[in-house]
Amino acid sequence: MRVMLVTNPFATFTTAAGRDTLANTLSARYDVDVEHTTHRGHAGELGARAAADGYDAVVVHGGDGTVNEVVNGILGAPDRPSPVDPADLPALGVIPGGSANVFARALGIDRDPIVATAQLILLLDSGSRRPISLGHTLNRWFLFNAGMGMDAIVVRRMEDKRRKGKKATAQRYFATTVSSFFSSSVTPPVFTVTVPDREPIEGVRFGFVSNTGPWTYFGTRPIATNPHTDFDHGLGVFAATSVGILRNIALGSQLLRGSDNPHARHLFRDDDVEWVRFTGAEPADVQMDGDYLGRYTELEFGTRKHVLHVAAAQPE
């Protein structure tokens, strides 16, 4: 089996020794080419090369942003004129190396890289390939979530902190989220959310679109904004029309408790829609899979069924 191992030496929780151990372990069983990312977008270039050169699998050791880049490289843009059968593309394997590792954990991959490597070897040896659906917007694929408004503001502020040398820990994300809601210098946008067969939701202050659940993790605790969204169905929508502290503390406590039905008077939620549209008069912050993308006035979200094969067990 021919495998490309893509590692991100800048990921939050990877080490040189750990990367070497992973490379040596996989090389003992497979024909492995090791590639270290050196710049933003490099992982996408490597994913595209792996698809063009006919690799059987691409294993990514890094955070969610690196995995996202590799997937976009493997698949090409959502609007490409001649999509490739996913069975003819490399299977994707993930060894967690970031701070949250939402995608890997949603697939049932252990957080511990050593345990995850053992899982991956069993899956590759058995030829296990699970087809999953992906969301897309801005002509890019997203693996688990994208958002406009407050969550993107938090991601932007976290990226500013990381550039200053601070690690992206769960506690720092939590503190940044709380401070963003309380800060007078943070002005969330106002936009409209449209979904099929419903009147537009006006006055939205922040909105999430999920491709699976959970939306993220607080340490070991899953935060599920759309508990019934998964890799085999449509998109989840979570749109709030208020940034009021008391309203959102109550809503946030439901998410922290793991509610199976998060609800509030200022919240619209649907766990399975075909498409979603966000439109606003002023540009708003946007994030995808935890990476900040910039500011936009309009986003159209869609989904493509079973477009990617992953080395993961089938859901029970």
C-alpha positions as CSV (number, residue, x, y, z in Angstrom):
1,M,0.0,0.0,0.0
2,R,1.3,3.4,-1.0
3,V,0.7,6.1,1.7
4,M,1.5,9.8,1.9
5,L,2.1,11.0,5.4
6,V,1.4,14.7,5.7
7,T,2.6,16.2,9.0
8,N,2.3,19.8,10.2
9,P,5.4,20.6,12.4
10,F,3.6,23.8,13.6
11,A,0.5,22.0,14.9
12,T,-0.2,22.7,18.6
13,F,0.4,19.2,19.9
14,T,2.9,17.6,17.6
15,T,6.6,16.9,18.4
16,A,9.6,16.0,16.3
17,A,9.9,12.7,18.2
18,G,6.2,11.9,17.8
19,R,6.3,12.6,14.1
20,D,9.4,10.4,13.7
21,T,7.8,7.6,15.6
22,L,4.6,7.8,13.5
23,A,6.6,7.8,10.3
24,N,8.7,4.8,11.4
25,T,5.6,2.9,12.5
26,L,3.8,3.4,9.2
27,S,6.9,2.8,7.1
28,A,7.4,-0.7,8.8
29,R,4.1,-1.8,7.2
30,Y,3.5,0.4,4.1
31,D,5.4,2.2,1.3
32,V,5.3,5.7,3.0
33,D,6.4,9.1,1.6
34,V,6.7,11.6,4.4
35,E,5.9,15.3,3.7
36,H,6.2,18.1,6.2
37,T,4.1,21.3,5.5
38,T,6.1,24.5,5.3
39,H,3.6,27.2,4.5
40,R,-0.2,27.9,4.4
41,G,-1.8,26.0,1.5
42,H,1.1,23.5,1.3
43,A,-1.1,20.7,2.7
44,G,-3.6,21.3,-0.1
45,E,-0.8,21.1,-2.7
46,L,0.2,17.7,-1.2
47,G,-3.3,16.4,-1.2
48,A,-3.7,17.3,-4.9
49,R,-0.4,15.6,-5.7
50,A,-1.5,12.5,-3.7
51,A,-4.7,12.3,-5.8
52,A,-2.9,12.9,-9.1
53,D,-0.2,10.3,-8.3
54,G,-2.6,7.5,-7.3
55,Y,-1.7,7.1,-3.6
56,D,-3.9,4.6,-1.8
57,A,-4.2,6.7,1.3
58,V,-3.2,10.1,2.8
59,V,-2.5,10.2,6.5
60,V,-2.6,13.6,8.1
61,H,-0.9,14.3,11.4
62,G,-1.9,17.8,12.4
63,G,-4.9,19.9,13.4
64,D,-8.3,20.4,11.7
65,G,-6.9,23.2,9.5
66,T,-4.3,20.9,8.0
67,V,-6.9,18.2,7.4
68,N,-9.2,20.7,5.7
69,E,-6.4,21.7,3.3
70,V,-5.5,18.1,2.4
71,V,-9.2,17.3,1.7
72,N,-9.6,20.3,-0.5
73,G,-6.5,19.3,-2.4
74,I,-7.6,15.7,-2.8
75,L,-11.1,16.6,-4.0
76,G,-10.4,19.8,-5.9
77,A,-12.9,22.6,-5.9
78,P,-16.6,21.8,-5.4
79,D,-17.4,23.4,-8.8
80,R,-14.8,21.4,-10.8
81,P,-16.4,20.3,-14.1
82,S,-15.5,16.6,-13.8
83,P,-15.7,15.3,-10.2
84,V,-13.7,12.1,-9.5
85,D,-15.3,9.0,-8.1
86,P,-14.2,9.0,-4.4
87,A,-13.4,5.3,-4.7
88,D,-10.6,6.3,-7.2
89,L,-9.1,8.8,-4.8
90,P,-6.8,8.2,-1.8
91,A,-8.6,7.3,1.5
92,L,-8.1,9.9,4.2
93,G,-6.6,8.9,7.6
94,V,-6.1,11.3,10.5
95,I,-3.8,11.2,13.5
96,P,-4.7,14.0,15.9
97,G,-2.1,16.7,16.4
98,G,-4.1,19.9,16.9
99,S,-5.8,21.5,19.9
100,A,-9.4,20.4,19.2
101,N,-9.2,17.7,16.5
102,V,-13.0,17.9,16.0
103,F,-13.0,16.0,12.7
104,A,-10.9,13.1,13.9
105,R,-13.0,12.7,17.1
106,A,-16.2,12.9,15.2
107,L,-15.0,9.9,13.2
108,G,-14.3,8.0,16.5
109,I,-10.5,8.5,16.3
110,D,-8.8,8.5,19.7
111,R,-7.1,11.7,20.9
112,D,-3.9,9.9,21.8
113,P,-1.7,9.8,18.7
114,I,-0.3,6.3,19.7
115,V,-3.8,4.8,20.1
116,A,-4.9,6.6,16.9
117,T,-2.0,5.1,15.0
118,A,-3.0,1.6,16.1
119,Q,-6.6,2.3,15.1
120,L,-5.5,3.6,11.7
121,I,-3.3,0.5,11.0
122,L,-6.2,-1.8,11.7
123,L,-8.4,0.2,9.4
124,L,-5.9,0.4,6.5
125,D,-5.0,-3.3,6.8
126,S,-8.7,-4.2,6.6
127,G,-9.4,-1.9,3.7
128,S,-12.0,-0.1,5.7
129,R,-13.2,3.0,3.7
130,R,-16.2,4.9,5.0
131,P,-17.9,7.3,2.6
132,I,-18.9,10.6,4.2
133,S,-20.7,13.8,3.0
134,L,-19.1,17.2,3.1
135,G,-20.4,20.8,3.2
136,H,-19.1,23.5,0.9
137,T,-19.1,27.3,0.7
138,L,-16.9,29.9,-1.0
139,N,-16.0,27.0,-3.4
140,R,-14.2,25.2,-0.6
141,W,-15.1,22.0,1.3
142,F,-15.6,22.0,5.0
143,L,-15.4,19.0,7.2
144,F,-17.4,19.8,10.3
145,N,-18.5,23.4,10.6
146,A,-18.5,27.0,9.2
147,G,-19.9,30.1,10.7
148,M,-20.6,33.8,10.4
149,G,-20.6,36.3,13.3
150,M,-19.5,35.6,16.9
151,D,-17.8,32.3,16.4
152,A,-15.7,33.7,13.6
153,I,-14.9,36.7,15.7
154,V,-13.6,34.3,18.4
155,V,-11.5,32.4,15.8
156,R,-10.1,35.7,14.5
157,R,-9.1,36.8,18.0
158,M,-7.6,33.4,18.8
159,E,-5.5,33.5,15.6
160,D,-4.2,36.9,16.8
161,K,-3.2,35.4,20.1
162,R,-1.5,32.4,18.3
163,R,0.5,34.8,16.2
164,K,1.8,36.3,19.5
165,G,2.9,32.8,20.6
166,K,0.0,31.7,22.8
167,K,-1.3,28.2,22.5
168,A,-4.8,27.4,21.4
169,T,-6.0,25.7,24.6
170,A,-9.6,24.9,25.5
171,Q,-9.4,27.3,28.4
172,R,-8.1,30.1,26.1
173,Y,-10.9,29.5,23.6
174,F,-13.5,29.7,26.4
175,A,-12.0,32.9,27.9
176,T,-11.9,34.4,24.4
177,T,-15.5,33.5,23.8
178,V,-16.7,34.9,27.0
179,S,-14.7,38.1,26.6
180,S,-16.0,38.5,23.0
181,F,-19.6,38.5,24.2
182,F,-18.9,41.0,27.0
183,S,-16.5,43.3,25.1
184,S,-17.8,46.7,24.1
185,S,-15.3,46.7,21.2
186,V,-16.8,43.7,19.6
187,T,-19.8,44.4,17.4
188,P,-21.5,41.3,16.0
189,P,-23.1,41.7,12.5
190,V,-26.7,41.5,11.6
191,F,-27.7,39.2,8.8
192,T,-30.5,37.0,7.4
193,V,-30.5,33.2,7.3
194,T,-32.5,31.4,4.6
195,V,-33.2,27.7,4.4
196,P,-35.6,25.6,2.2
197,D,-39.3,25.8,2.8
198,R,-39.2,28.5,5.5
199,E,-39.5,32.2,5.8
200,P,-36.1,33.9,6.1
201,I,-34.8,34.4,9.7
202,E,-34.1,38.1,10.0
203,G,-31.8,39.8,12.5
204,V,-29.4,37.0,13.1
205,R,-26.3,37.9,15.1
206,F,-24.4,34.7,14.8
207,G,-24.9,31.5,12.8
208,F,-23.3,28.1,12.5
209,V,-23.6,25.5,9.7
210,S,-22.5,22.0,10.7
211,N,-21.6,19.0,8.6
212,T,-21.6,16.7,11.6
213,G,-21.8,16.8,15.4
214,P,-20.4,17.8,17.7
215,W,-19.7,21.4,16.6
216,T,-16.5,21.5,18.8
217,Y,-15.1,20.3,22.1
218,F,-14.4,21.9,25.4
219,G,-11.6,19.7,26.5
220,T,-13.1,16.2,26.6
221,R,-16.7,17.6,26.6
222,P,-18.5,17.6,23.2
223,I,-20.4,20.8,22.3
224,A,-23.3,19.8,20.0
225,T,-25.2,22.7,18.5
226,N,-27.0,20.3,16.2
227,P,-27.1,16.9,17.9
228,H,-28.7,15.0,15.1
229,T,-26.5,16.3,12.2
230,D,-24.1,13.6,10.9
231,F,-21.8,12.7,8.0
232,D,-24.7,10.9,6.2
233,H,-27.4,13.5,6.1
234,G,-27.9,17.2,5.4
235,L,-26.4,20.3,7.0
236,G,-27.2,21.6,10.5
237,V,-28.2,25.2,11.1
238,F,-27.9,27.1,14.4
239,A,-28.8,30.8,14.1
240,A,-29.3,33.2,17.1
241,T,-30.9,36.6,16.8
242,S,-29.5,37.9,20.1
243,V,-26.1,38.3,21.7
244,G,-27.7,39.1,25.0
245,I,-25.6,37.8,27.9
246,L,-28.4,36.2,30.0
247,R,-30.1,34.6,26.9
248,N,-26.9,33.1,25.7
249,I,-25.7,32.0,29.1
250,A,-28.8,29.9,29.4
251,L,-28.3,28.6,25.8
252,G,-24.6,27.9,26.5
253,S,-25.4,25.9,29.6
254,Q,-27.6,23.6,27.5
255,L,-24.7,23.0,25.2
256,L,-22.3,22.4,28.0
257,R,-24.7,19.9,29.6
258,G,-25.0,18.0,26.3
259,S,-28.7,18.7,25.6
260,D,-30.2,16.6,22.9
261,N,-32.4,19.5,21.9
262,P,-30.8,22.9,22.4
263,H,-33.5,25.5,22.2
264,A,-34.3,29.2,23.0
265,R,-36.7,31.8,21.9
266,H,-34.0,33.6,20.0
267,L,-32.6,30.5,18.3
268,F,-33.5,28.8,15.0
269,R,-32.2,25.3,14.6
270,D,-32.6,22.6,12.0
271,D,-30.4,19.5,11.9
272,D,-30.9,18.3,8.3
273,V,-31.2,20.9,5.5
274,E,-30.1,20.7,1.9
275,W,-28.7,24.3,1.6
276,V,-28.4,27.5,3.7
277,R,-27.8,31.1,2.7
278,F,-26.4,33.9,4.9
279,T,-26.9,37.5,3.6
280,G,-26.1,40.8,5.3
281,A,-25.7,44.5,4.4
282,E,-22.3,44.8,6.0
283,P,-19.3,42.3,5.7
284,A,-19.1,39.9,8.6
285,D,-16.4,37.6,10.0
286,V,-16.4,34.1,8.6
287,Q,-14.6,30.9,9.8
288,M,-14.4,27.4,8.3
289,D,-13.2,24.3,10.3
290,G,-11.7,26.7,12.8
291,D,-9.7,28.8,10.3
292,Y,-10.5,32.5,9.8
293,L,-11.5,33.3,6.2
294,G,-12.1,37.0,6.3
295,R,-15.3,39.1,6.0
296,Y,-18.2,38.5,3.6
297,T,-21.7,39.8,3.0
298,E,-23.1,36.6,1.5
299,L,-22.5,32.9,1.9
300,E,-24.3,30.0,0.2
301,F,-23.8,26.6,1.9
302,G,-24.4,23.3,0.2
303,T,-23.7,19.6,0.8
304,R,-22.4,16.8,-1.4
305,K,-23.3,13.2,-0.4
306,H,-20.5,10.7,0.2
307,V,-17.9,12.7,-1.7
308,L,-14.9,11.5,0.4
309,H,-13.7,8.1,1.7
310,V,-12.1,8.1,5.1
311,A,-10.2,5.4,7.0
312,A,-12.7,5.1,9.8
313,A,-15.2,2.5,11.2
314,Q,-18.8,2.6,10.1
315,P,-21.1,4.2,12.7
316,E,-23.0,1.9,14.9
